[in-house]
Amino acid sequence: MTSLFTRSPRPEPDVIEVLIGARAKFGGQLQCDASIRIDGAVEQGQIETPANVIITETATVQCDIIAKVVSIRGKFKGIIQADRVELLDGSQVGGVLNVNSFYMDENVMMRAAVNIRADTVGDIKLPPPPVNPTIPVTPPPLQAPAVTPPANPANPAIPVTAPAATPPAEPTSLSE
């Protein structure tokens, strides 16, 4: 069982059989069984493969992608459904990312919803609620009431205070 918060290792690279070159534009549906590398533009549609999709720094892709791993270094806008998405340094991403594993470098601009899910919903087990939940209630501590000094009849704004005790005078001798 894989934990939701453990880092999964990066998958092994495989052979890239489909390449959309830097000066090429594509729009439509692309399905294949091998990995796909995009250096150019994909203007609309869907890309689907059981392997990997690599979007390089020169690529601008606006479509939906279903793949095992999607690595992005260029610009992407759309919906991704993948086991793992990697947003690499300099990438710009918008849309929705539905993934099992997610990695993001620094210097990434992302305006996307990321939905990280477990392999299956059955893997997530919630603890049962307590049988007899009780919340302890403690009374506040008792405090002595504040004593206010009586008001001065001459000036009610100034409280009456007891005169300060004067120390006894030192005895003096008469003969010197």
Backbone bond lengths (Angstrom), bond angles and torsions (degrees), N, CA, C in turn:
res aa  C-N    CA-C-N  psi(-1)  N-CA   C-N-CA  omega(-1)  CA-C   N-CA-C  phi
1 M - - - 1.445 - - 1.521 108.34 -
2 T 1.311 117.55 131.55 1.458 123.46 179.93 1.512 109.06 -94.67
3 S 1.313 115.51 131.95 1.462 120.11 178.05 1.522 109.07 -76.78
4 L 1.310 116.24 150.24 1.457 121.71 -178.77 1.523 111.60 -68.28
5 F 1.332 118.47 -26.65 1.453 121.02 -173.32 1.526 113.80 -106.81
6 T 1.305 118.73 12.94 1.458 119.42 176.22 1.518 109.51 -94.30
7 R 1.308 115.22 149.55 1.457 120.31 -178.89 1.519 109.01 -84.76
8 S 1.309 116.28 124.11 1.455 119.84 178.65 1.526 108.74 -86.34
9 P 1.323 117.26 147.20 1.464 119.95 -178.68 1.521 110.80 -69.12
10 R 1.329 115.08 152.97 1.457 120.45 178.20 1.526 108.65 -66.98
11 P 1.322 118.20 136.32 1.468 120.04 -177.78 1.525 111.09 -69.07
12 E 1.314 114.25 156.22 1.459 120.69 178.01 1.528 109.71 -68.30
13 P 1.336 117.65 139.82 1.464 119.27 177.01 1.527 110.09 -69.20
14 D 1.323 115.81 149.45 1.456 119.10 177.33 1.529 108.59 -126.22
15 V 1.294 116.76 -179.71 1.454 122.27 -175.95 1.527 109.80 -73.09
16 I 1.331 116.05 131.76 1.463 121.14 177.43 1.524 107.10 -91.09
17 E 1.323 116.40 119.05 1.459 120.98 -178.86 1.518 112.44 -105.09
18 V 1.336 117.80 -20.79 1.456 120.89 -178.69 1.524 107.95 -118.33
19 L 1.334 115.39 128.58 1.453 121.61 -179.67 1.520 109.18 -132.37
20 I 1.330 115.59 125.24 1.458 120.49 172.41 1.529 104.42 -103.86
21 G 1.342 115.79 107.82 1.459 122.80 -171.60 1.519 113.80 -65.89
22 A 1.341 114.96 166.67 1.465 121.91 -175.73 1.527 112.91 -61.48
23 R 1.349 118.35 -28.70 1.473 120.93 -179.74 1.524 112.36 -100.85
24 A 1.335 116.80 12.11 1.465 120.62 -178.63 1.524 110.99 -102.23
25 K 1.360 114.76 148.43 1.460 122.44 173.01 1.514 107.26 -122.03
26 F 1.346 114.90 140.30 1.457 119.90 -179.18 1.510 108.70 -135.62
27 G 1.316 116.34 144.01 1.458 122.67 174.51 1.512 107.94 -147.40
28 G 1.316 118.16 129.13 1.459 121.03 179.96 1.509 111.33 138.89
29 Q 1.333 115.28 -155.39 1.456 120.79 -178.02 1.520 109.51 -109.77
30 L 1.337 115.56 127.90 1.454 121.80 179.20 1.518 108.05 -121.94
31 Q 1.338 115.96 119.84 1.451 121.73 177.23 1.521 108.02 -126.22
32 C 1.325 116.51 132.99 1.461 120.36 174.58 1.512 109.14 -157.23
33 D 1.343 116.35 169.88 1.460 121.41 -178.51 1.521 112.54 -98.34
34 A 1.323 117.62 0.33 1.463 121.21 -176.24 1.520 110.27 -116.43
35 S 1.326 114.98 176.49 1.468 120.37 178.95 1.520 110.78 -73.50
36 I 1.339 114.82 152.95 1.467 121.99 -176.16 1.526 107.86 -125.10
37 R 1.336 115.27 133.26 1.466 120.62 174.60 1.515 107.71 -117.01
38 I 1.345 115.36 132.27 1.464 120.40 -178.59 1.525 108.44 -118.62
39 D 1.342 115.09 117.37 1.465 121.68 174.52 1.527 110.74 -106.53
40 G 1.331 117.31 -19.50 1.459 122.83 -175.70 1.509 112.15 -102.60
41 A 1.347 115.24 -138.84 1.466 121.31 -175.07 1.524 111.31 -118.10
42 V 1.313 115.35 136.30 1.463 122.55 169.21 1.518 104.53 -119.09
43 E 1.344 115.75 115.62 1.460 120.14 -170.32 1.519 114.52 -92.57
44 Q 1.308 117.98 -22.39 1.462 121.06 178.67 1.508 108.88 -170.05
45 G 1.335 115.93 168.29 1.456 119.83 173.92 1.507 113.63 109.89
46 Q 1.347 114.45 -149.02 1.450 121.20 -175.63 1.519 109.72 -147.18
47 I 1.328 115.67 140.84 1.456 122.89 174.65 1.516 106.59 -117.44
48 E 1.344 116.66 129.57 1.460 120.64 -178.13 1.522 109.70 -136.39
49 T 1.341 115.80 127.15 1.457 121.80 177.21 1.520 109.37 -154.96
50 P 1.337 117.89 147.61 1.465 119.31 174.07 1.530 111.29 -80.50
51 A 1.328 116.89 -1.19 1.466 122.33 -179.48 1.529 109.69 -104.99
52 N 1.335 117.31 -144.52 1.458 122.72 -172.73 1.520 112.42 -106.34
53 V 1.347 115.29 154.62 1.460 122.24 172.82 1.524 106.56 -123.92
54 I 1.342 115.19 128.84 1.463 121.41 179.57 1.521 107.92 -117.66
55 I 1.330 115.99 121.98 1.465 121.78 178.11 1.530 106.01 -108.61
56 T 1.331 116.91 110.80 1.461 121.10 -173.92 1.529 111.29 -82.35
57 E 1.346 115.95 175.33 1.467 121.20 -175.67 1.522 113.55 -65.45
58 T 1.336 119.09 -19.30 1.467 120.96 178.74 1.523 112.24 -91.86
59 A 1.313 118.10 -3.56 1.468 122.22 -173.85 1.521 112.61 -87.79
60 T 1.337 114.25 147.25 1.462 123.22 170.60 1.520 106.35 -129.22
61 V 1.327 116.24 112.97 1.466 121.28 -172.60 1.518 109.15 -122.85
62 Q 1.352 115.20 127.04 1.461 121.02 175.41 1.515 107.13 -131.98
63 C 1.338 116.05 88.65 1.464 122.04 -179.80 1.519 108.59 -164.67
64 D 1.318 117.29 -177.79 1.461 122.72 174.63 1.522 108.15 -100.11
65 I 1.339 116.22 145.46 1.462 120.81 -177.96 1.518 109.59 -130.26
66 I 1.338 115.18 132.60 1.461 122.23 171.59 1.517 105.47 -121.41
67 A 1.344 117.15 117.21 1.460 120.93 -176.12 1.518 110.00 -158.41
68 K 1.341 115.01 173.58 1.458 120.16 175.88 1.520 109.86 -75.08
69 V 1.346 117.17 -54.15 1.462 122.67 179.36 1.518 107.83 -132.68
70 V 1.342 116.58 135.19 1.459 121.60 175.49 1.528 106.94 -121.46
71 S 1.343 115.81 119.38 1.466 122.50 177.52 1.513 107.88 -109.88
72 I 1.338 116.65 125.60 1.466 121.03 -174.62 1.521 109.46 -121.65
73 R 1.343 115.05 125.96 1.456 121.21 171.46 1.531 109.79 -121.46
74 G 1.318 117.78 -15.16 1.458 122.76 -179.83 1.510 111.93 -100.08
75 K 1.355 115.96 -143.72 1.468 122.39 -178.64 1.521 108.84 -105.61
76 F 1.333 116.08 133.28 1.462 121.28 179.33 1.511 109.62 -139.77
77 K 1.351 114.75 139.45 1.462 121.14 172.25 1.515 107.59 -141.96
78 G 1.339 116.36 124.61 1.458 120.52 -179.85 1.513 111.44 155.39
79 I 1.320 114.95 -159.23 1.464 122.14 -179.39 1.519 108.01 -114.46
80 I 1.333 116.40 131.07 1.460 121.56 177.62 1.521 108.87 -116.39
81 Q 1.320 115.29 133.32 1.463 123.34 172.43 1.523 105.29 -119.99
82 A 1.348 117.71 108.16 1.465 120.30 -175.34 1.516 111.05 -152.46
83 D 1.340 114.75 161.34 1.460 119.23 172.98 1.521 109.87 -69.78
84 R 1.342 116.24 -38.63 1.469 120.69 -177.26 1.519 109.62 -143.52
85 V 1.346 115.83 138.47 1.462 121.88 173.45 1.520 107.05 -123.61
86 E 1.351 115.19 133.60 1.457 121.76 178.28 1.522 108.30 -120.34
87 L 1.330 116.52 117.51 1.457 121.62 176.11 1.525 106.41 -99.58
88 L 1.321 115.79 108.07 1.457 121.43 -173.04 1.515 111.45 -94.16
89 D 1.312 116.44 165.54 1.458 124.74 -176.04 1.532 111.46 -47.61
90 G 1.331 116.63 125.22 1.456 121.82 177.35 1.514 115.48 90.49
91 S 1.329 118.55 -3.15 1.465 119.60 -178.42 1.525 111.16 -75.05
92 Q 1.345 114.39 154.25 1.462 122.75 176.00 1.523 106.66 -128.35
93 V 1.330 116.09 119.04 1.457 120.55 -170.08 1.522 110.16 -130.74
94 G 1.331 115.96 136.64 1.454 122.49 174.64 1.512 109.66 -139.99
95 G 1.312 117.46 146.13 1.464 120.35 177.48 1.507 112.58 129.61
96 V 1.341 115.66 -137.61 1.464 123.22 -178.10 1.518 108.23 -133.22
97 L 1.329 116.13 131.23 1.461 121.89 178.46 1.521 108.39 -117.63
98 N 1.328 117.15 112.83 1.465 123.29 177.04 1.525 106.96 -104.38
99 V 1.338 117.16 109.60 1.457 121.07 -169.49 1.524 111.81 -139.33
100 N 1.341 115.00 164.57 1.463 121.58 168.14 1.519 109.93 -97.94
101 S 1.340 116.36 -31.65 1.457 122.01 -178.31 1.522 108.18 -136.91
102 F 1.341 116.24 142.34 1.460 121.14 -173.75 1.514 109.54 -138.18
103 Y 1.344 116.63 133.39 1.464 121.92 176.94 1.523 108.34 -132.34
104 M 1.351 115.88 138.69 1.457 119.19 179.12 1.520 109.95 -140.50
105 D 1.353 115.94 123.91 1.465 122.52 174.33 1.520 109.60 -74.41
106 E 1.346 115.04 175.19 1.458 120.60 169.85 1.526 108.10 -75.65
107 N 1.312 117.01 167.95 1.473 124.13 178.95 1.520 112.12 59.73
108 V 1.310 116.91 40.68 1.462 123.05 175.70 1.517 107.17 -111.24
109 M 1.335 116.32 134.55 1.462 120.02 173.92 1.524 106.63 -103.39
110 M 1.322 116.02 117.72 1.459 120.03 -175.39 1.515 110.14 -131.29
111 R 1.306 115.26 128.26 1.458 122.40 171.82 1.523 105.17 -131.59
112 A 1.330 114.21 77.98 1.463 120.02 -173.66 1.517 109.97 -149.25
113 A 1.314 115.49 153.62 1.461 121.47 171.29 1.520 106.94 -87.49
114 V 1.327 116.27 132.63 1.457 121.09 178.55 1.519 107.60 -113.99
115 N 1.314 115.87 117.91 1.460 122.00 178.71 1.520 107.31 -109.08
116 I 1.336 116.07 105.39 1.460 120.70 179.05 1.514 106.99 -98.13
117 R 1.294 116.05 126.69 1.451 120.65 -175.85 1.523 109.67 -129.75
118 A 1.317 116.46 159.07 1.458 121.56 175.43 1.524 108.26 -78.35
119 D 1.328 115.58 168.67 1.461 119.35 179.92 1.526 111.31 -56.97
120 T 1.313 116.13 -44.29 1.459 120.30 175.29 1.516 108.05 -139.96
121 V 1.292 116.29 153.24 1.458 121.00 179.96 1.522 110.17 -64.86
122 G 1.335 118.06 -28.34 1.460 121.74 179.78 1.514 112.98 -64.50
123 D 1.335 118.30 -19.86 1.462 121.48 178.90 1.522 112.29 -70.26
124 I 1.313 117.15 -23.46 1.461 120.94 -176.43 1.516 108.58 -91.07
125 K 1.335 116.00 116.28 1.452 120.73 179.30 1.521 108.50 -116.18
126 L 1.314 115.85 121.60 1.455 121.33 178.36 1.520 108.98 -86.80
127 P 1.333 118.36 143.55 1.466 119.28 177.28 1.518 109.81 -69.19
128 P 1.339 116.55 148.62 1.469 118.50 178.78 1.523 109.40 -70.89
129 P 1.331 116.73 151.76 1.471 119.03 177.82 1.521 109.79 -69.85
130 P 1.335 118.20 154.96 1.462 120.04 178.28 1.528 110.75 -64.39
131 V 1.340 115.28 149.24 1.459 120.43 -176.53 1.524 111.12 -68.87
132 N 1.306 117.88 -53.66 1.467 122.54 179.63 1.524 108.49 -122.66
133 P 1.318 117.59 82.44 1.460 117.63 -178.37 1.520 111.22 -70.26
134 T 1.318 116.47 132.66 1.459 121.26 176.34 1.514 107.82 -128.72
135 I 1.283 113.66 142.94 1.459 120.30 176.96 1.512 106.76 -112.54
136 P 1.340 117.28 117.36 1.473 117.71 -179.35 1.525 110.55 -68.50
137 V 1.352 114.32 135.87 1.461 120.46 178.47 1.517 107.30 -119.42
138 T 1.308 117.15 122.15 1.458 121.47 177.90 1.516 108.70 -113.58
139 P 1.341 116.92 135.62 1.472 119.17 -179.68 1.524 109.45 -70.92
140 P 1.313 116.80 153.00 1.470 118.98 178.12 1.522 109.85 -68.01
141 P 1.339 118.39 152.68 1.472 120.08 179.92 1.528 110.27 -67.25
142 L 1.361 114.18 146.85 1.473 119.60 179.69 1.522 109.11 -76.22
143 Q 1.319 115.79 138.59 1.451 121.33 178.41 1.516 108.90 -122.04
144 A 1.330 115.54 143.01 1.463 119.88 177.51 1.521 108.30 -69.95
145 P 1.351 116.89 141.78 1.465 118.41 179.88 1.529 109.74 -65.69
146 A 1.272 115.59 146.69 1.467 120.95 179.54 1.521 109.10 -71.60
147 V 1.330 117.20 137.02 1.468 122.74 179.58 1.515 107.48 -99.74
148 T 1.333 114.61 124.40 1.461 118.67 177.62 1.520 107.88 -103.40
149 P 1.315 115.88 134.68 1.476 117.65 179.74 1.527 110.13 -69.37
150 P 1.354 115.99 153.82 1.467 118.83 -179.97 1.524 110.81 -66.07
151 A 1.309 114.28 154.04 1.467 119.63 -178.50 1.529 110.52 -75.02
152 N 1.306 116.70 149.50 1.461 124.09 177.41 1.532 107.26 -79.94
153 P 1.352 119.33 124.40 1.464 119.12 -178.10 1.524 111.96 -64.95
154 A 1.298 117.55 -28.97 1.468 119.34 -179.64 1.524 110.54 -73.14
155 N 1.325 117.04 -40.12 1.466 121.27 179.87 1.524 107.11 -143.89
156 P 1.349 118.65 102.32 1.464 121.13 -174.70 1.533 113.20 -62.41
157 A 1.322 118.95 -18.81 1.463 120.45 -179.56 1.522 111.77 -75.14
158 I 1.325 118.17 -20.09 1.461 121.95 -178.74 1.513 107.88 -104.96
159 P 1.342 119.18 120.33 1.463 120.26 -179.69 1.524 110.75 -72.45
160 V 1.336 114.00 154.04 1.463 120.50 178.14 1.514 106.87 -77.76
161 T 1.312 116.00 130.03 1.454 120.04 176.73 1.505 108.48 -121.23
162 A 1.302 114.93 152.02 1.467 119.61 178.72 1.520 108.43 -72.53
163 P 1.318 116.05 142.56 1.469 117.50 178.68 1.509 109.97 -64.77
164 A 1.312 114.90 147.16 1.444 120.06 -179.39 1.517 109.22 -70.32
165 A 1.306 114.68 141.27 1.459 118.92 178.67 1.517 108.86 -71.27
166 T 1.330 115.04 134.23 1.463 118.56 178.73 1.518 108.01 -97.72
167 P 1.312 115.21 138.31 1.483 116.81 -179.31 1.520 109.66 -68.81
168 P 1.320 117.09 152.08 1.465 119.46 179.59 1.523 109.02 -64.40
169 A 1.320 114.66 147.78 1.488 120.82 -179.38 1.524 108.91 -71.43
170 E 1.293 115.14 147.94 1.460 121.11 178.65 1.531 108.47 -75.68
171 P 1.290 116.88 138.14 1.480 117.44 178.31 1.531 109.90 -66.66
172 T 1.261 115.31 140.27 1.456 120.61 177.76 1.523 109.21 -113.83
173 S 1.252 117.02 147.62 1.474 118.78 178.10 1.520 109.09 -99.86
174 L 1.311 115.53 144.36 1.452 121.57 -178.35 1.520 111.19 -85.58
175 S 1.220 116.26 -24.23 1.468 116.77 -179.54 1.514 109.71 -95.48
176 E 1.286 111.63 132.33 1.457 115.92 177.58 1.469 109.99 -130.22
